[in-house]
Amino acid sequence: MLGGSFNPAHGGHRHISLEALKRLRLDEVWWLVSPQNPLKPVAGMAPLSERIEQAARIANHSRIRVADVETDMGTVYTADTLARLVNRHRNARFVWLMGADNLLQISRWRRWTEIFDTMPIAVFDRPSYSFRALSGRAARRFAKARLKEAQAGRLVEKRAPAWIFLHTPLNALSATAIRTERGI
């Protein structure tokens, strides 16, 4: 599961998805396109249908599925979305994917510790965020649940809380930079 506004979706999202498929030995990666991130302003947010359509074009992979599950389920917060997905798909094993930038600020998310307790988490290296993220509140709180990078292929089998930090080829693309470049 890779959640976000995808405003816009870009090659960095695809990059970590492909890394996740390979390194974590996942069957699929689901991009959960959020109707509206409660921590981001509404101004400048492209319509959901456009973001989903663009995400599908960028994903362009048979094992990356673009979904609008929050609208379908009526959820707003990641903790609720993930809990409902786990309930709906009781025989599936999920991993939450995020960049180091999100690990750094996840403690601002509503009921963020529940996310760690719901499913294993894979955190991907991001330029200029890694050191701060790995010394941040969430990393310290769940330090004992952190796995060695060599265990990446077994993360999906682990019971939450379990998380891993993956050093991957860095991709500097960011939706914020893309919007700024476009004057949005």
Secondary structure, DSSP 8 states (H G I E B T S, - for coil): -EEE--TT--HHHHHHHHHHHHHTT-S-EEEEE-S--TTS-STT---HHHHHHHHHHHH-STTEEEE-HHHHHT--SHHHHHHHHHHHTTT----EEEEHHHHHHGGGSTTHHHHHHHS-EEEE--TTTHHHHHTSHHHHHTGGGEE-GGGGGGGGGS-SS-EEEE--------HHHHHHHHT-
